[in-house]
Amino acid sequence: MRVLGLDYGSKTVGVAVSDPLGLTAQGVETVWRKQENKLRRTLARIEEIISEYQVTEIVLGYPKNMNNTVGERAEKSLEFKEMLEKRTGLPVVMWDERLTTVAADKTMMEAGIRRENRKVMKRVHEDLPNTQFPVPSGIIQVQVCSQSGKLPIPGLCDGSVYTEYFAEGTEPTESCDVHYQGEICAYDGLPASPDCPFKYTGVATMPLVEDPALQQGSTVIINNPDGTQTVSTPNTRSQCEHDATFFANPDYESVINQQQAEINARNAAAQQPAE
């Protein structure tokens, strides 16, 4: 039995799916839409995911107010529930997000588990006794970094390590590529290129680099404080911009001077006492 967890927002739907054994839940994707009420493509994509993973039940977050009243977001979630049931024919369970235990949520948040994943895991395990379960044959436990999903680097990933279950032979073998120690560019925070004029030795958390197979046509949508959205392409750089192409620009010296001024301004702002 696979359970589909949905986190319904005004412009996005976060999607997670349990594994067939009900041991873990993994994020699948975030389905974006341009307008809140334009849900045709969103529902079609959810149907595709249900078919792909052979889902038998849907868990949808129910964001009731803490005083048990139903606000605007909860009402929209109920409307979305009706749409899902009509389109998929599957039972949709409304998960009261107030009724989660603080300890369980804290543990899963520290492990980097997204909200829709937590809905699935709680739904799958809600009727089970709070006891240790025997690990099925062929399932192994591995410590991974929650930021990268790969093997942790001692001393760098210590605050992000948790234990995950894997089918034997599918466990990660590569080391974390998010936490980095070495020469860093003070301008953009990425590992410094050999000729970087702003390099220093330190520790940095790298932005995730999307798998090349997923990059074509992929975008990142950033919600700005003023309510607008910025669309950018995913990060593909593994080093700072100060490479041979940068220095081939005839105006590279003026660019470096401008970047140095930005670095100085950042450092000055960081030294200002908090109000």
NUFI-20133 format. One record per residue (C-alpha): residue in one letter; x, y, z. Coordinates in steps of 0.05 Angstrom, whole numbers, padded with zeros to 5 digits, always signed. Last residue first. Layout:
BEGIN
AXYZ ...
***
This chain:
BEGIN
E+00376+00939+00345 A+00430+00889+00327 P+00500+00918+00329 Q+00531+00932+00260 Q+00588+00884+00244 A+00548+00845+00193 A+00531+00910+00156 A+00605+00927+00150 N+00621+00858+00123 R+00565+00863+00072 A+00587+00932+00049 N+00659+00908+00042 I+00637+00848+00000 E+00595+00894-00044 A+00655+00940-00054 Q+00698+00881-00072 Q+00646+00860-00123 Q+00648+00929-00155 N+00724+00928-00158 I+00723+00858-00188 V+00674+00881-00241 S+00719+00940-00257 E+00779+00893-00265 Y+00739+00845-00309 D+00724+00898-00361 P+00760+00864-00419 N+00721+00800-00403 A+00769+00741-00413 F+00778+00741-00337 F+00707+00716-00327 T+00713+00662-00381 A+00778+00636-00349 D+00744+00628-00282 H+00721+00677-00228 E+00648+00654-00228 C+00654+00612-00165 Q+00658+00536-00168 S+00607+00479-00174 R+00559+00518-00217 T+00493+00487-00242 N+00442+00524-00199 P+00372+00518-00226 T+00345+00570-00275 S+00310+00630-00246 V+00238+00654-00241 T+00225+00712-00194 Q+00156+00720-00163 T+00122+00782-00137 G+00089+00789-00069 D+00134+00845-00043 P+00174+00796+00000 N+00194+00755-00062 N+00169+00684-00076 I+00225+00649-00115 I+00207+00601-00171 V+00263+00555-00193 T+00261+00531-00265 S+00269+00466-00303 G+00262+00462-00379 Q+00322+00417-00385 Q+00354+00411-00316 L+00327+00343-00295 A+00378+00298-00329 P+00433+00345-00306 D+00417+00329-00233 E+00403+00394-00197 V+00460+00425-00158 L+00440+00437-00085 P+00466+00502-00058 M+00531+00492-00019 T+00538+00501+00056 A+00606+00531+00070 V+00667+00519+00114 G+00731+00561+00112 T+00794+00580+00075 Y+00792+00646+00038 K+00787+00664-00036 F+00768+00734-00060 P+00813+00743-00122 C+00791+00675-00151 D+00846+00648-00197 P+00840+00574-00177 S+00763+00578-00173 A+00737+00586-00103 P+00685+00539-00075 L+00619+00577-00074 G+00601+00633-00025 D+00586+00684-00079 Y+00634+00741-00062 A+00678+00711-00007 C+00698+00655-00054 I+00715+00593-00013 E+00779+00552-00006 G+00766+00488+00033 Q+00709+00455+00071 Y+00643+00438+00038 H+00575+00414+00063 V+00528+00403+00004 D+00567+00349-00033 C+00556+00295+00019 S+00595+00231+00005 E+00575+00181-00049 T+00553+00109-00034 P+00479+00120-00021 E+00437+00058-00004 T+00402+00022-00061 G+00436-00045-00055 E+00398-00067+00006 A+00331-00031+00008 F+00343+00032+00048 Y+00324+00058+00117 E+00349+00125+00141 T+00387+00147+00203 Y+00401+00221+00215 V+00459+00269+00206 S+00449+00343+00197 G+00487+00374+00256 D+00548+00331+00245 C+00552+00344+00170 L+00620+00378+00170 G+00660+00344+00225 P+00653+00275+00195 I+00627+00278+00123 P+00557+00248+00119 L+00538+00197+00066 K+00487+00224+00017 G+00416+00251+00023 S+00444+00321+00011 Q+00417+00364+00067 S+00393+00307+00112 C+00463+00277+00114 V+00458+00202+00117 Q+00467+00147+00169 V+00448+00079+00139 Q+00398+00027+00163 I+00387-00036+00121 I+00326-00070+00091 G+00336-00137+00056 S+00301-00176+00110 P+00248-00134+00145 V+00269-00091+00205 P+00232-00115+00266 F+00190-00059+00296 Q+00207-00020+00359 T+00145-00001+00397 N+00094+00055+00397 P+00037+00011+00375 L+00014+00020+00303 D-00052+00055+00286 E-00020+00122+00266 H+00038+00091+00227 V+00017+00101+00155 R-00018+00167+00170 K+00041+00194+00209 M+00089+00176+00154 V+00046+00207+00100 K+00035+00272+00137 R+00110+00276+00153 N+00126+00272+00079 E+00079+00330+00064 R+00115+00372+00117 R+00185+00359+00091 I+00234+00313+00126 G+00300+00347+00140 A+00319+00300+00197 E+00312+00358+00246 M+00241+00367+00221 M+00227+00293+00232 T+00251+00295+00304 K+00215+00360+00319 D+00150+00334+00289 A+00152+00271+00331 A+00166+00309+00395 V+00113+00361+00383 T+00059+00310+00369 T+00014+00325+00310 L-00058+00342+00324 R-00058+00413+00298 E-00046+00390+00226 D-00113+00356+00223 W-00102+00306+00166 M-00160+00302+00117 V-00163+00232+00088 V-00178+00227+00014 P-00206+00160-00010 L-00190+00147-00083 G-00236+00157-00143 T-00181+00199-00175 R-00217+00258-00207 K-00279+00261-00162 E-00241+00247-00098 L-00187+00298-00115 M-00238+00352-00131 E-00274+00341-00066 K-00209+00345-00027 F-00191+00410-00063 E-00255+00441-00037 L-00237+00417+00033 S-00168+00448+00026 K-00199+00513+00004 E-00241+00513+00067 A-00179+00500+00109 R-00143+00558+00077 E-00202+00606+00090 G-00210+00587+00163 V-00244+00529+00197 T-00248+00538+00272 N-00215+00489+00320 N-00185+00544+00365 M-00116+00527+00335 N-00142+00544+00265 K-00152+00486+00217 P-00098+00471+00166 Y-00124+00405+00138 G-00065+00371+00102 L-00086+00320+00051 V-00072+00245+00057 I-00088+00204-00006 E-00099+00129-00009 T-00085+00071-00056 V-00025+00098-00095 Q+00002+00056-00152 Y+00067+00097-00156 E+00061+00116-00230 S-00015+00117-00230 I-00019+00163-00170 I+00036+00207-00198 E-00001+00214-00264 E-00066+00231-00227 I-00028+00285-00188 R-00004+00315-00254 A-00075+00318-00281 L-00098+00351-00217 T-00045+00405-00223 R-00059+00414-00297 R-00133+00428-00284 L-00121+00469-00220 K-00127+00541-00243 N-00158+00571-00179 E-00092+00594-00147 Q-00062+00622-00211 K+00007+00607-00240 R+00010+00534-00218 W+00068+00495-00187 V+00071+00421-00170 T+00126+00408-00119 E+00160+00341-00128 V+00167+00269-00103 G+00185+00277-00030 Q+00199+00210+00002 A+00161+00174+00057 T+00189+00118+00099 L+00172+00050+00128 G+00105+00038+00096 L+00129-00025+00062 P+00111-00001-00008 D+00148+00065+00002 S+00107+00126+00021 V+00095+00182-00028 A+00105+00257-00022 V+00076+00316-00061 G+00078+00391-00045 V+00022+00428-00081 T+00038+00499-00101 K+00007+00567-00116 S-00042+00578-00058 G-00018+00517-00019 Y-00039+00445-00012 D+00010+00398+00022 L-00005+00329-00006 G+00015+00260+00020 L+00004+00199-00025 V+00000+00132+00011 R+00027+00068-00019 M+00000+00000+00000 
***
